[in-house]
Amino acid sequence: MANITFPIHAEFNSSSALVSCEWLRENIDRPHQVILDATFFLPRQQRNAQEEFKHQHIPGAQFFDIDDIADLTHPLPHALPSAEQFAQQVGQLGIDNDTWVIIYDNNHFFAAARAWWMFRVFGHEKVNVLDGGLSRWQYLSFPLMSDRTMPVRKVFDAVFHRELFVDLEQMRVIQQQGSRQILDARSEDSFNGHRPLSDAGLQPGHIPGSFNIPYQYLFTHEHHTLCPIDQVSQRISLAGVDISKPMVTTCGSGVSAALLLLALYQMGIHDVPMFDGSWAEWGRRADLPRQTTL
């Protein structure tokens, strides 16, 4: 089955979270549209997303920094900001409630999916992720630029949709009661507690009862696109997840968990929340249970 992407016409098509590079190339100057580069790298990757954006990006794109559009008073990285802060910062990027937002990154959907989730959390459904991101755009030899287009500030009205967000106390209850299946998007070695941790305050392992669905298995390594829906469904099923029952996603710090949300959305499941603090929060708490796998 081919990967499915739907073009955006005059009316918003909510059946897909994705648009193709080919579609964006043909519609790059579409009115009331803003393109965002949300590239984010883990510290171990030793790459600077903002510097790479300055060097080259899709024409007209603005940079969306998940570590800046975040609650900077929170001890955890890229914690979800308030609705007021989000509204102010995306308004500065030239986005209002009538703007179609197209988000890409250069790291396997990593933060493009999180930025997509953030817009949905704050009530904006006119948002799509570029399937394949910058890697596929470059593969297709589509144009790039280094100059930044200065946006015209807009007014964005953000409304927090609590049903798409889970905090630590909610997650504790979910784990205790088993009210939702917990889908963990980290790599197998991190999930099992085998990867060495550089943070001394973080314990290895996972939330007991979680299902491991490593985010690396959700995209094609050849084209950097989301895997065909039948493959995604099979991967989730093989992990033991029953998609007819409630779910919540988690990961290391609330980034790759959004890729699981994106994949589920493509399967027609639009109401799954994310545990924003993820293991970065749970794994610091000595009073919370954790599990490792031999």
C-alpha positions as CSV (number, residue, x, y, z in Angstrom):
1,M,0.0,0.0,0.0
2,A,1.5,3.4,-1.0
3,N,2.0,6.1,1.6
4,I,-1.1,8.4,1.6
5,T,-0.8,12.1,1.4
6,F,-3.7,14.4,0.6
7,P,-3.5,17.8,-1.1
8,I,-5.0,20.8,0.6
9,H,-7.7,22.4,-1.4
10,A,-9.8,25.5,-0.6
11,E,-11.2,23.8,2.5
12,F,-9.1,22.1,5.1
13,N,-8.8,18.3,4.7
14,S,-8.5,16.9,8.2
15,S,-8.1,13.3,7.0
16,S,-4.4,13.5,6.7
17,A,-1.7,15.2,8.8
18,L,0.8,15.1,5.8
19,V,1.4,16.9,2.6
20,S,4.0,15.8,0.1
21,C,7.1,17.7,-1.0
22,E,5.8,17.6,-4.6
23,W,2.5,19.3,-3.4
24,L,4.4,22.0,-1.5
25,R,6.7,22.7,-4.4
26,E,3.6,23.5,-6.5
27,N,1.9,25.5,-3.7
28,I,4.8,27.2,-2.0
29,D,3.4,30.6,-2.6
30,R,-0.1,29.7,-1.5
31,P,-1.8,32.7,0.2
32,H,-2.4,32.5,4.0
33,Q,0.3,29.8,4.4
34,V,3.4,29.7,6.6
35,I,6.2,27.1,6.4
36,L,8.0,26.3,9.6
37,D,11.4,24.6,10.0
38,A,11.2,22.8,13.4
39,T,14.4,20.9,13.2
40,F,15.7,19.7,16.5
41,F,18.7,17.6,17.4
42,L,19.5,15.6,20.5
43,P,22.7,16.7,22.3
44,R,24.5,13.5,21.3
45,Q,24.0,14.4,17.6
46,Q,26.2,17.5,18.0
47,R,24.4,19.5,15.4
48,N,23.0,23.0,15.6
49,A,19.5,23.3,14.0
50,Q,19.4,27.1,13.9
51,E,22.8,27.4,12.2
52,E,21.8,24.8,9.6
53,F,18.6,26.7,9.1
54,K,20.6,29.9,8.4
55,H,22.7,28.0,5.9
56,Q,19.7,26.5,4.0
57,H,16.0,26.1,4.3
58,I,12.9,25.8,2.2
59,P,12.1,29.2,0.6
60,G,10.0,31.4,2.9
61,A,10.3,29.2,6.0
62,Q,10.5,30.5,9.5
63,F,12.4,28.7,12.3
64,F,10.2,27.1,15.0
65,D,12.4,26.4,18.0
66,I,10.8,23.9,20.4
67,D,13.3,24.9,23.1
68,D,12.3,28.6,22.8
69,I,8.5,28.2,22.3
70,A,8.4,26.4,25.6
71,D,7.9,27.1,29.3
72,L,11.4,28.3,30.1
73,T,10.6,28.3,33.9
74,H,10.1,24.6,33.8
75,P,13.0,22.4,34.8
76,L,12.3,20.0,31.9
77,P,13.4,20.6,28.4
78,H,10.9,22.0,25.8
79,A,7.9,21.8,28.2
80,L,4.6,23.0,26.7
81,P,4.2,26.8,27.1
82,S,1.1,28.5,28.2
83,A,-1.6,29.3,25.6
84,E,-0.7,33.0,26.0
85,Q,3.0,32.5,25.3
86,F,2.3,30.2,22.4
87,A,-0.1,32.7,20.8
88,Q,2.4,35.5,21.1
89,Q,5.3,33.6,19.7
90,V,3.5,32.0,16.7
91,G,1.9,35.4,16.0
92,Q,5.4,36.8,15.7
93,L,6.0,34.1,13.0
94,G,3.2,35.6,10.9
95,I,0.6,33.0,11.9
96,D,-3.1,33.7,12.8
97,N,-6.1,31.4,13.1
98,D,-6.7,31.5,9.4
99,T,-3.1,30.5,8.5
100,W,-2.3,27.1,7.1
101,V,0.9,25.9,8.7
102,I,3.2,23.5,7.0
103,I,6.0,22.1,9.3
104,Y,9.1,20.2,8.3
105,D,12.4,19.2,9.9
106,N,15.7,17.6,9.0
107,N,15.7,14.8,11.5
108,H,13.1,12.2,10.7
109,F,9.9,14.1,11.7
110,F,11.5,14.4,15.2
111,A,10.3,17.9,16.1
112,A,8.0,18.6,13.1
113,A,5.6,16.1,14.7
114,R,5.9,17.8,18.1
115,A,5.3,21.3,16.6
116,W,2.3,19.8,14.8
117,W,1.0,18.4,18.1
118,M,1.6,21.8,19.8
119,F,-0.6,23.6,17.3
120,R,-3.4,21.0,17.8
121,V,-3.1,21.3,21.6
122,F,-3.7,25.0,21.2
123,G,-6.7,24.6,18.9
124,H,-5.2,25.0,15.5
125,E,-6.1,22.2,13.1
126,K,-5.0,23.9,9.9
127,V,-1.5,22.3,10.3
128,N,0.3,19.7,8.3
129,V,3.7,18.0,8.4
130,L,5.8,17.8,5.2
131,D,6.3,14.1,4.5
132,G,10.0,13.4,4.1
133,G,11.0,16.8,5.4
134,L,14.1,18.6,4.2
135,S,15.9,15.4,3.3
136,R,13.3,14.5,0.7
137,W,13.1,18.1,-0.5
138,Q,16.8,18.0,-1.2
139,Y,16.6,14.5,-2.8
140,L,14.1,15.9,-5.2
141,S,16.5,18.9,-6.0
142,F,13.8,21.4,-5.0
143,P,15.1,25.0,-4.3
144,L,16.6,26.1,-1.1
145,M,17.6,29.5,0.3
146,S,19.7,31.0,3.0
147,D,18.0,34.4,3.3
148,R,15.2,34.7,5.9
149,T,11.9,36.2,4.9
150,M,10.8,38.6,7.7
151,P,7.2,37.8,8.8
152,V,4.4,40.3,9.4
153,R,3.2,39.9,13.0
154,K,-0.3,38.4,13.3
155,V,-2.7,37.9,16.1
156,F,-3.2,34.2,17.1
157,D,-5.9,33.1,19.5
158,A,-4.8,30.0,21.4
159,V,-7.2,27.7,23.3
160,F,-5.7,24.9,25.4
161,H,-7.1,21.5,24.6
162,R,-6.5,19.6,27.7
163,E,-7.6,16.3,26.2
164,L,-4.5,16.1,24.1
165,F,-2.1,16.6,27.0
166,V,-1.2,14.4,30.0
167,D,0.8,15.7,33.0
168,L,2.7,13.6,35.6
169,E,-0.2,13.2,38.1
170,Q,-2.5,12.0,35.3
171,M,0.1,9.6,34.1
172,R,0.5,8.2,37.6
173,V,-3.2,7.4,37.7
174,I,-3.1,6.0,34.2
175,Q,-0.3,3.6,35.1
176,Q,-1.9,2.6,38.4
177,Q,-5.4,2.0,36.9
178,G,-4.3,0.8,33.5
179,S,-6.9,3.1,32.0
180,R,-4.8,3.8,28.9
181,Q,-2.3,1.8,27.0
182,I,1.1,3.5,27.3
183,L,3.0,3.6,24.0
184,D,6.7,4.5,24.4
185,A,8.5,5.7,21.3
186,R,12.1,5.4,22.5
187,S,14.6,3.1,21.1
188,E,14.7,-0.5,22.4
189,D,17.9,0.0,24.4
190,S,16.6,3.1,26.1
191,F,13.2,1.5,26.8
192,N,14.9,-1.6,28.2
193,G,17.3,0.4,30.4
194,H,20.4,-0.6,28.6
195,R,21.6,2.7,27.1
196,P,24.0,4.6,29.3
197,L,22.5,7.8,30.6
198,S,24.5,11.1,30.8
199,D,22.1,12.6,33.3
200,A,22.9,11.5,36.8
201,G,19.5,12.3,38.0
202,L,17.7,10.0,35.6
203,Q,17.2,6.4,36.2
204,P,17.0,3.8,33.4
205,G,14.0,1.9,32.3
206,H,10.4,2.5,31.4
207,I,6.9,3.0,32.9
208,P,5.7,-0.5,34.0
209,G,3.2,-1.9,31.5
210,S,4.3,0.2,28.6
211,F,4.5,-1.0,25.0
212,N,7.7,-0.2,23.1
213,I,7.2,1.2,19.5
214,P,10.5,2.7,18.6
215,Y,10.1,5.8,16.5
216,Q,12.8,4.6,14.1
217,Y,10.4,2.0,12.7
218,L,7.8,4.5,11.8
219,F,9.6,6.2,8.8
220,T,11.2,4.9,5.7
221,H,15.0,5.2,5.8
222,E,15.2,5.5,2.0
223,H,12.8,8.4,1.5
224,H,12.5,9.7,5.1
225,T,8.7,9.5,4.7
226,L,6.2,8.1,7.1
227,C,5.8,4.3,6.5
228,P,2.7,3.1,4.7
229,I,-0.3,2.9,7.0
230,D,-0.5,-0.8,6.8
231,Q,3.1,-1.2,8.0
232,V,2.5,1.3,10.8
233,S,-0.6,-0.6,11.9
234,Q,1.3,-3.9,11.8
235,R,4.1,-2.5,13.9
236,I,1.7,-1.2,16.5
237,S,-0.2,-4.5,16.5
238,L,3.0,-6.6,16.9
239,A,3.9,-4.6,19.9
240,G,0.7,-5.9,21.5
241,V,-1.4,-2.7,21.3
242,D,-5.1,-2.8,20.8
243,I,-5.9,0.4,18.9
244,S,-9.6,0.1,19.8
245,K,-8.7,1.0,23.4
246,P,-7.5,4.3,24.8
247,M,-3.8,5.1,24.5
248,V,-1.3,7.7,25.6
249,T,2.2,8.3,24.1
250,T,5.5,8.9,25.8
251,C,9.2,8.9,25.0
252,G,12.4,10.5,26.4
253,S,11.4,14.1,26.6
254,G,8.2,14.6,24.7
255,V,9.5,14.8,21.1
256,S,9.5,11.4,19.4
257,A,6.2,10.5,21.2
258,A,4.6,13.0,18.8
259,L,5.7,10.9,15.9
260,L,3.6,8.1,17.3
261,L,0.7,10.6,17.5
262,L,1.3,11.5,13.8
263,A,1.2,7.8,12.8
264,L,-1.9,7.2,14.8
265,Y,-3.6,10.2,13.2
266,Q,-2.8,8.8,9.8
267,M,-4.6,5.7,10.9
268,G,-7.7,7.8,11.7
269,I,-7.1,7.9,15.5
270,H,-7.1,11.6,16.4
271,D,-7.8,11.8,20.1
272,V,-4.6,10.3,21.7
273,P,-2.8,12.5,24.2
274,M,0.9,12.8,25.0
275,F,2.6,12.6,28.4
276,D,4.6,15.8,27.9
277,G,7.2,15.2,30.6
278,S,7.8,11.6,29.4
279,W,10.8,9.7,30.9
280,A,12.7,13.0,31.6
281,E,10.1,13.6,34.3
282,W,9.0,10.1,35.4
283,G,12.6,8.7,35.5
284,R,13.7,11.3,38.0
285,R,11.1,10.3,40.6
286,A,12.3,7.8,43.1
287,D,8.7,7.4,44.3
288,L,7.4,6.2,40.9
289,P,7.8,2.6,39.7
290,R,10.1,1.8,36.8
291,Q,10.9,-1.4,34.9
292,T,13.9,-2.6,33.0
293,T,14.2,-5.6,30.7
294,L,17.1,-8.1,30.8
